[in-house]
Amino acid sequence: MPVPQPDALVFDVLGTLVDEPAGIRSGIRGLSPAPDDAAAERLLGLWQRRIAREQARIADGERPYRNSAALDREAAEEVAEAAGADGTGAVEALARSARRLPPWPDTADGLARLAERFPLIGLSNAGRTTLLELNAHAGLRWHLAVSTEDARAYKPSPEVYALAVADAGSPPERLLMVAAHAWDLRGAQRLGMRTAYVHRPVGDPPAASDRFDLYAEDLNDLADQLDKA
């Protein structure tokens, strides 16, 4: 690592530590009538586009802030209607699937290894209640979990990363932001944080112009690199 050992590691959660598409896909397949594989993928894309669009509208000031649970319910309503699933129960069950996301195979062991050496901070676009349920369901180990709800904004807004900096009590250059999304790491860089990209099949890979401090295949690879630094 080309910088001193960090004072703390700041982790993205959705996509980096848990497989968000897999959890939503599972909820979609639980609808009645059950969609086939192709339809399930189309509905998953509809969900993802709805969430991205509404978060962008909030960031642009086109609508007031609403937390992730509210946006998930909006997405669930749209997807359930598109799937022809009737009833409030179907919408509620689908919305809850966003709180029951499976961890990646290396997540638990990787966090445990890293927690032996560094304070770990989760920094998630998930609202407070959603983040609590996500942590419990996936068995995520933290020293501190921070929701972007506290800033009433979504990543990559700078005020979100400032939450982690304030809670860590360290200057941003002493913190290492870990994410599977290049856009997330760029947001952290703009605030002066160091960055580590972790590959995930559902992440946003770096562009040729990106320059992150570390590139890791998974959390155990990240721990190995930090051990050698």
Buried (B, 14 or more C-beta within 10 A) or exposed (E): BEEEEBBBBBBBBBBBBBBBBBBBBBBBBBBEEEBEEEBBBBBBEBBBEBBEEBBEEBBEEEEEBBBBBEBBBBBBBBBBEBBEBEEEEBBEBBBBBBBBBBBBEBBBEBBBBBBEEBBBBBBBBBBBBBBBBBBEBBEBBBEBBBBBBBBBBBBBBEEBBBBBBEBBEBEBBBBBBBBBBBEBBBBBBEBEBBBBBBEBEBBBEBEEEBEBBBBBEBBBBBBBBBEEE
